[in-house]
Amino acid sequence: MTPPLGRPRGFDRDTALEEATRLFWTQGYDGTSLAELTEAMGISPSSLYAAFGSKRELFEEAVMTYARRYREIYVSAIAEEQTARAAVERILRRSAETFTAEDEPAGCLTTSAAMIGGRDTIDVRQTVARLQQADADALRERIEQAVRAGELPRSTSVAALTAYVQCIWHGLSAMSNAGAPRAQLLDVVDEAMRAWPPGPR
C-alpha cells in the first residue's frame, strides 16, 4: 500500500525552517535551489509545499521570523535603558554580537539574502524595509524624548542622529557580511558612541 503524501514522520517544522533559513542566509533566494532546500530540511518537495506553500513563501517566513527576532533588540533596549545613549549603545553592541554569532552564518539575513533576491522577493524586501523603518521610528521617538528631558541639547537634530545610528547599524551589517570579526565591529561601536552628542552643560 502506498503511504500518503505529506510530512515525514517526526517532522519538526521549526527545525526545518531553521535549516532553510541558514541556506537562504548564506546563498540568497536565487542561489538556493529547491533540491538543496529539501535535502537540508530532510523532506520531499511535496512535504515542503504542504508545510510552507512554496519556496517563496518559505523564504518570506524565514526572513520575517528573523527580522522580528532581531527587532527585539531595539524594543528591549529602548524600553529598558534609562537613557537614549545607553539604548543606542546596547542596540549597536547587541547587533554586532548577533551578526558574529558562532552558531549562525555571518552577517545579517535581511541584508545578505533578502536585499539581493530576485523579482519574486520584491514584496519581502519591501516588508523588511517597513520593519526597519519601524525600528528607526521607535529610536527617533526615544531620541525626541531625550531632548525633551534635557538629556540631549535642544539643538540636536533628531532626524540626523537617528539616521546616524541607522547608518552605523547598516555598516556593522555590511562589515559582518564581509567577514569582519566581532572585535572590529565592537571597536566601531566604541568610536560611534564617542561621537554621541554630550548633554547640556
C-alpha positions in Angstrom: 0.0 0.0 0.0 1.4 3.4 -1.0 1.9 5.7 2.0 0.0 9.0 1.9 1.9 12.1 0.7 2.7 14.8 3.2 5.2 15.5 6.0 7.6 12.7 7.0 7.2 11.0 10.4 8.9 13.1 13.1 8.8 16.2 11.0 9.7 19.3 13.1 8.5 22.4 11.3 10.6 24.8 13.4 13.8 22.8 12.8 13.1 22.6 9.1 12.6 26.3 8.9 15.9 26.9 10.7 17.7 24.8 8.1 16.1 26.6 5.3 16.9 29.9 6.9 20.6 29.0 7.1 20.7 28.2 3.4 18.9 31.4 2.4 21.2 33.3 4.7 24.4 32.1 3.1 23.3 31.7 -0.5 20.4 34.1 -1.0 17.0 33.3 -2.5 18.0 32.8 -6.1 21.2 30.9 -5.2 19.3 28.3 -3.2 17.7 25.5 -5.2 14.6 23.5 -4.2 16.8 20.4 -4.2 19.2 22.0 -1.7 16.3 23.1 0.5 14.6 19.7 0.6 17.9 18.0 1.3 18.8 20.3 4.2 15.3 20.2 5.6 15.1 16.4 5.3 11.8 16.5 3.5 10.4 15.9 0.0 9.2 18.7 -2.3 5.6 17.7 -1.7 6.2 18.0 2.1 7.8 21.4 1.6 4.8 22.6 -0.3 2.4 21.1 2.2 4.2 22.7 5.1 5.2 26.1 3.7 3.3 26.6 0.4 6.1 27.4 -1.9 9.8 28.3 -2.0 8.9 32.0 -2.0 6.6 31.6 1.0 9.3 29.6 2.8 11.8 32.4 2.2 9.3 35.0 3.3 8.6 33.2 6.6 12.4 32.7 7.2 13.1 36.4 6.6 10.1 37.7 8.6 10.9 35.3 11.6 14.5 36.6 11.6 13.5 40.2 11.3 11.0 40.0 14.1 13.5 38.3 16.3 16.1 40.9 15.6 13.6 43.7 16.3 13.5 42.6 19.9 17.0 44.1 20.3 15.5 47.5 19.6 12.4 47.0 21.6 14.1 45.8 24.7 16.9 48.4 24.6 14.5 51.3 24.2 12.1 50.0 26.9 14.7 49.1 29.5 17.6 51.5 29.3 17.5 54.8 31.3 19.0 57.0 28.6 18.9 57.2 24.8 22.6 56.9 24.7 22.6 53.7 26.7 19.8 52.3 24.5 21.7 53.1 21.3 24.9 51.6 22.6 23.1 48.4 23.6 21.4 48.2 20.2 24.7 48.5 18.4 26.7 46.2 20.6 24.0 43.5 20.6 23.7 43.8 16.9 27.5 43.4 16.5 27.3 40.3 18.7 24.3 38.9 16.8 25.9 39.4 13.4 29.0 37.5 14.5 27.4 34.7 16.5 29.4 31.5 16.2 26.4 29.2 15.8 24.9 31.2 12.9 26.1 32.3 9.4 28.0 35.6 9.4 26.2 38.9 8.9 22.5 39.8 8.8 20.0 37.7 6.9 17.9 40.7 5.8 21.0 42.2 4.2 22.7 39.1 2.8 19.7 37.3 1.5 16.5 39.5 1.4 18.1 42.5 -0.2 19.7 40.6 -3.1 16.8 38.4 -4.1 15.1 38.4 -7.4 11.7 39.6 -8.7 9.9 37.0 -6.6 11.3 38.6 -3.4 10.4 42.2 -4.0 7.4 42.1 -1.6 9.6 40.5 1.0 12.2 43.3 0.7 9.5 45.9 1.0 8.2 44.3 4.1 11.7 44.1 5.6 12.1 47.8 4.8 8.9 48.6 6.7 10.1 46.7 9.7 13.5 48.5 9.7 11.6 51.8 9.4 9.5 50.8 12.4 12.8 50.3 14.3 14.0 53.8 13.2 10.7 55.4 14.2 11.0 53.9 17.7 14.5 55.1 18.0 13.6 58.6 16.8 10.8 58.8 19.4 13.3 57.8 22.1 15.7 60.5 21.0 12.9 63.1 20.9 12.1 62.1 24.5 15.8 62.6 25.4 15.8 66.1 24.0 12.6 67.0 25.9 14.0 65.6 29.1 17.2 67.6 28.8 19.4 64.6 28.2 20.4 65.9 24.8 20.8 69.6 23.7 17.7 71.2 22.3 19.7 71.9 19.2 20.0 68.2 18.5 18.8 67.2 15.0 16.7 64.2 15.9 16.4 63.1 12.3 20.1 63.3 11.7 21.0 61.5 14.9 18.5 58.7 14.2 19.9 58.4 10.6 23.5 58.3 12.1 22.6 55.3 14.3 20.9 53.5 11.4 24.0 54.1 9.2 26.2 52.6 11.9 23.9 49.6 12.1 23.9 49.1 8.3 27.7 49.5 8.3 28.1 46.8 11.0 25.8 44.5 9.0 27.9 45.1 5.8 31.2 44.6 7.7 30.0 41.3 9.2 28.7 40.1 5.8 32.2 40.8 4.5 33.8 38.7 7.3 34.9 41.3 9.8 35.5 39.8 13.3 33.4 40.8 16.3 36.2 42.7 17.9 36.5 45.0 14.9 32.7 45.6 14.9 32.8 46.5 18.6 35.6 48.9 18.0 33.4 50.7 15.5 30.6 50.8 18.1 33.0 52.4 20.6 34.1 55.0 18.1 30.5 55.7 17.2 29.5 56.3 20.8 32.4 58.7 21.3 30.6 60.9 18.7 27.4 60.8 20.6 26.4 64.4 21.5 27.1 65.5 25.1 24.3 66.5 27.3 23.6 70.2 28.1 26.1 71.9 30.4 
